């Protein structure tokens, strides 16, 4: 079984779908960050980071993983 995190919520892949381990519901991005309790911004950014200029991808880590920022070259 493949496991990962979505905003700090543990998820797993089963039968071609990602599901939340907590309640076995299908991943739908509705659950807030387990660290700050906020949902993503309307543009999809982590609420605690917001928009960061010249960045391709960024994650605060949600208290589960190391944070990262990937800048445009």
VENDAFEN-V493848 format. One record per residue. RES is the residue in one small letter. SS is DSSP state (2 for helix, 1 for strand, 0 for the rest). Layout:
BEGIN
res = {RES,RES}
ss = {SS,SS}
END
This chain:
BEGIN
res = {x,x,x,x,x,x,x,x,x,x,x,x,x,x,x,x,x,x,x,x,x,x,x,x,x,x,x,x,x,x,x,x,x,x,x,x,x,x,x,x,x,x,x,x,x,x,x,x,x,x,x,x,x,x,x,x,x,x,x,x,x,x,x,x,x,x,x,x,x,x,x,x,x}
ss = {0,1,1,1,1,1,0,0,1,1,1,1,1,1,0,0,1,1,1,1,0,0,0,0,0,1,0,0,0,0,0,0,0,0,0,0,0,0,0,0,0,0,0,0,0,0,0,0,0,0,0,0,0,0,1,1,1,1,1,0,0,0,0,0,0,0,0,1,1,1,1,0,0}
END
